[in-house]
Amino acid sequence: MDHNKLALPVGTTLDRFIMRKQEDFPYATGELSQLLRDIALAAKIVNREINRSGLIDIAGAYGSQNVQGEDQQKLDVIANIRFIRALRNGGEVCTIISEEDDEMIQTGNNQGKYVVAIDPLDGSSNIDVNVSIGTIFSIYRRVSPTGREGTAADCLQPGTHQVAAGYVIYGSSTMLVYTTGNGVNGFTYEHSLGEFFLSHPDIITPKTGAIYSINEGSSDSFSPGVAAFVQHCKDQQFSARYIGSLVADFHRNLLKGGIYVYPATAKNKSGKLRLMYECNPLAFIVEQAGGKSSNGTRRTMEIEPQIPHERCPFFIGSKELVEKAESFIANDKEACDHTPAPEPTPKKAVAAK
Ligand code: P6P
């Protein structure tokens, strides 16, 4: 008997993967690697608390609203504390933008070279009904000199300046998926060992797909272009899959092919999702996996942010599906922007010869 079969390898841990990939950056000093480890540590702690939320009194509403005017769940507040504490104690991050805090958070690490934008727990209204939820994060290098607090300029950088981005999905299994600009890799959490193991190396999203994710409850206020694209999906007999949790919808579409759309609606005139800590990080990942992300007309990562909690319309997923949606919107705009050509003056009838 091959003795190796007696003790099958457990695979590559996140730590070992990060160290190996660090060698890809010859001038890397290990600070970004440490930052990624800090995020993974907080994710393990949040994962444990989510899994226990039905058993200890941390489920349900916290009783306050976040800056977005949304009811905070207790786990929103807990996750926010966990990630901010891990980033503060890790020492690499000078400033944080969090969905749960109106103002920028200064960590006191004024020598820190990095800024993080984070949605600590997205989709948290699904916690009590056991639907998958997630954490989404973006990492930028600060542009201001070290030695002082981070500035608005450090935080309001376009998505093209991201040095890393990722998400954690707390679902049937807990996964961490991230990119540092050299492809996308997914790690699955092994509870018994307390480690993330490489389970989805070099993720590439299908060029097209047959899944569309959009809240059709808002269809009355879709623009004609968005409405036409949704009708196109129906005509193609695509599957409608929308579970009200961005990370879960995005992750499924990333692996199977599909498109997630949150357009401008009557209730959310600039869309609901936030540019800095929901749209940009997922846009970085999807582009690295061969997909596409835009606001319907412009590449998400090229949008110049004006405020920390800026919202934008969001079309993300398989490249061909996003481009199809953009084409319907472009036709719509032409229809709207195009001043109809003047009626041709009727030619005088030519007497039959
Ligand atoms: P709606 C959760 O609040 C979230 O930010 C995303 O996770 C999700 O896709 C979306 O909002 C759901 O919003 O308006 O369809 O309920």
Residues whose N, C-alpha, C, O or C-beta is under 5 A from the ligand:
A	BS01	P6P	D122 G123 N215 G244 S245 L246 V247
